[in-house]
């Protein structure tokens, strides 16, 4: 089996440092290869210093300033990647390094297409607001917020320091289940050396709670690669969803999830008509902007869904239940 390939995209920020440390820890545990990428945003530089036809002062000055700026950014990129390479060696990681130029989003998308997992640091909307109270950050999406809609591979977004993960929890719809998504997530978690648990989510839990749980258990048991996976069935609706750990919050809404900070939570996204939504009903970039967890893995479920739609439909038929209210707690295997 080929080792995993992790793409680490950095910009030199504090969250990039957190992302790098976590990426190296995961790579060491999994024996994975790491590709380090830093992008010099020449597109932004061109917009800042447009090279136009001669006017009041001509275009020569703009061109010279642009070239000086790019030269400085290249020097910064060299120092930044050299520092990150030294950090990787401290973790016992030998990696490939690329300094790309162009549009940051497109450059990362191109390299991520050939990797199993992309890792990137991110500052939440709240943090950006506190750092720049007059800059209206809501209207300036971060790179991670742009990536989460466009990327076609799993995206690990790191908001804060994370030393390690003990297990991975896969979130899945309880009534419209993508079997290949579950298998792909379990394969990724296994490769990362993490135990797997599945949380089946519904807006409202079914009335026949026991029969629903038994149906899911039987189906998972009949899948050779999923029969040993523990699961729970839970409701996420309104203000809270059973557990102390705050996952996501915005004005008037709050979602908690019953897991520890040492748990890697996998949140799927799925296209719904022209839009893409997370399992919580929020658009991916909005979800990421207001994320409270130190790290979360966003999985574009449609990338798997498109590969085996018939299998998804047949599984959906087996687990399509009438939705009625029911009370927590839910069954969880040890």
N, C-alpha and C positions, 0 to 999 in steps of 0.2 A: 504494500500500500504506500502510495506517495505521501510524504509529509504535508501537513497543512501549510499554506502560504498566507502570512498575515501582512497586510499593507498598513503601515503606520504613517499617517499624514500629519506633519507637524508645522507649526508656525512660530515656535519659540515662546508661547504663552505659558502661564502656570498650569493651565489645564492640559497643554501639550506635554508638559513634564509628567503629570499624573497619567496621561494616556500612554506615554512611553514606558513608564515603570510597570503599568499593568500589562501592556503588550509583551514586554520582555519576560514577565513572570509567567504569563500564559504560554509563550513560545517555549520557554525552558521546560515547563511541565509537560508540554505536548510534543517536544522535539520538532517544533515547527520552524519553517524558514520565515525570516522577516525581511520585508522590503521597506526601506525608509524613503519617504518622498517629501521634499519641500518644493513648493511652487512659488516662483517669482512672478507676481501678478503684473505682467507687462501690459495687460489690457487696462487695468486700473490706472497704470502710469500714463498710458496714452490718453485716457479720458481726463486725467488731471492736467496734462500738458499737451493739449492737442497741437499737432503740427499742421498749421493751415497755410494758406497762401499769404504772401507778404502783406502786412497791414501797417499799423502805426510803427511797429518796431521790426517787422519782418519775421520770418520763421526760424532764422538761424539761432536765435537765443533760445527759443523753445526746444529746438533739436539738441542743443548743447546741454541744457538742463536735464532733458530726458535721458540723454546718454550718461550723464554724471549720476543721475538717480539710479539707473539700472546697474551701473558699475558698483555703486555703494550697496545695492541690494544683493548683488552677487557676492560681495565680500561678506556681508552678513550671513548669507546662505551657507557659505563655506565654513564659517566659524560655528554656526548653529549645527550643521550636520556633523562636523568634527566632534563637537561636544556630545552629541547624541550617540555617535559611534563609540565614544569612550564609555558612556553610560551603559551601552549594550554589552560591551566587553566585560564590564563589571558583573553583569548577569550571566556571563558565559555565552553570549549571543554574537555570532558573526553574521552580519547582514549586508545586503546590497543597498547602495545609496544612489538616489537619483535627485538631481536638482533640475526641475523642469521650468520652462518659461511659457507664459500664455495665460489663459483664463483658468483660475484655480479649480473651479467646479469641473470643467471639461477635462482638465489634466488628471484629476483624481479619478474621475469616472473611467477614463481610458485605462489607467493602471489597475483599478479595482476589478475590472472585468476579467482579469487573469489571476485573481486571488480568491481565497476562500472566505476571508474576513477582512473588513476594513476597520481600522481603529483610529478615532479622532477625538481630540479634546473639544470641549464646548463650555461656554459660560451661559447660564440660564438668562432669561429675559430680566428676572429680578436683579441678578448680579450686574447685568449691563446697565440697568436703570440706576442702580446705586452708584456705579462707577462714573456714569455720564448722565446725570439727571436732566440735563437740558438737550440731549441729543435725539430724543424720540426714538429709542432703539427698536420699538415695536415695528417700525417701518423699514428697518434695516436687518433683514434676516441674516443670521450667522451662516458660515459655510456648512456647518453640520445640519442646520435647518434646511438649507438648499439641497444637500446631499440626500437627506432622508426621503425626499420625494422622487429623486431621479436614480438612485443607486439600485443595482440589480443583484447585489450580493449582501449578505448580512453586514450590518453596520453597528459596531460597538461604540457608543457615545459615552465619553467619560467627563463627568461634571466635577469630580473631586477625587481625593486620594482613596484608592482601594488597594489593599495589600494582597488579597487573594479571594477566590470564590471556593465555597465548599460544595455547592450544588448548583444546578441550573433548573429553573422552573419555566416550562413552556406554557404560555397562555394560548388557549384555543377556544373558538366558538363551540358551545355545547350542542348546537343544532345544525351547524353547517361546517362540518369538519373536513379538513384537507389531510388525508392520511399521509400523503407524500411530504407535506410540510412537517408533520410530527416526526416522520422517519428522518428527514433531513436535519431537523433540530437535534434529535437524539444522536445522530451520527456525529454532528459537530461537537456536542457536549462530551460524547465519549472520547473523541479525538483530543479534546482539551483536558481529559482526565476528570470530568465532573459527573457526579450522580445526576440522574434525570428524574424530574417529577413533572406531571402535566396538570395544569389547572384548567378545567373546562368552565367557561364563563357564559352566563346567560343574563339578559336584562332582567328577567324574572325566572325563578326556578320552577321546575315542573312540580305539579301536585304530587305525582307518584314518584317521590324522591327515591325510594328504595329500588323500584323497578328501573328507574333511569340509571342509577349508579350501577346496578347489576348488568344492565345492557351495555354500558360503556366498558365495564370490567370484562365481560365476555368477549366483546369485540377486540379489545386490546390483547386478551389472552389468546385469541385466534390468530393474532399477528406475531409470528415467531420473533421478530426483532423488537416488539413492544410489550410482550407478555409479562416481562418482569418490571415494568415501569409503574411506580406508584402514582396515584392521581387523586384529585379532589374535585368536587363540583361546587361552584360558588356563584353567588349573585353579586353583580356589580351594578348598582343603580343608585342614583341620587348622591347623598353626601358621603357615604362610607361603604367599605366592602370588607369587613371583618378584620383586622389586624392593625397593629400599631404603626407600621411603616408607611409614611406618606409617599405616594408615588408621583402624584400629579395634582396640581392645584391651579385654578384660575378664579377670577371673580365669580362668587356665588356657587362654585362647584369644587368638590374635593373627592379624590379617589385614594383610598388606602389599600394596601395589599398585605396579606398575611405572609410575610417572609422577612428574612434578616438581611442586613446590609452585605453579608457575605454570600448572598444568593444572586446569581446572574439571572435576571429576569429577561425572558424573550418575548417581545411584543410584536405580533404580526401586523402588517399593513396589507390592505386588499383594495383593489380598484372597485369603486361603486359608481358606475356610469363614468362621467368625465372626471370624477374626483377620486382621490385615494384617502382611505380612512384607516385609523387604528381600530383595534377591537373595542376601544372605549367610545368610538364614534367621533373622535376629534381628528382633524386633519393632521398628518404626521408632523409637519413643521410646527404647528401650534402645540402639539403634544411635547415635542422636543424643547421648544422655547420655554415651556413652563414646567419642565421636568424637575422633580425634587430628589430623585435618587442620585447617588454618586456615579452610577453607571447603569446603562441599560442596553440591551442588544435589540435592535430593530430588524425584523426579518421580513423582506418583501415576499409575502406569501404567493403572489401571482406569478413570480418567477418559477415556483414549483408547480403551481396550479396549472399553468399553461402546458406543462410537460405531460400531465396525465389527467385530463378533465373527466374521463369516464370513471376512473377510480374514485375521484372525489365525489362524483354524483352518487355512485353506489353506496359509498360510506355515509353520505348525507341522508339517504333514504333509510338507512338502518337507525339513525340517531335523530330523526325528526320527530319531536314530541310536542304535544300541545303545551303551551306555556301558561302556567298558573303560578300564583305566589306560593312560596314555601319558606320555611324559616331555616336559618343557619343553626347549628354548625353542620359542616359537611364531613363525609368520611375521608380520611387520609390514611393511606397505608404507611407503615413505618419504613 
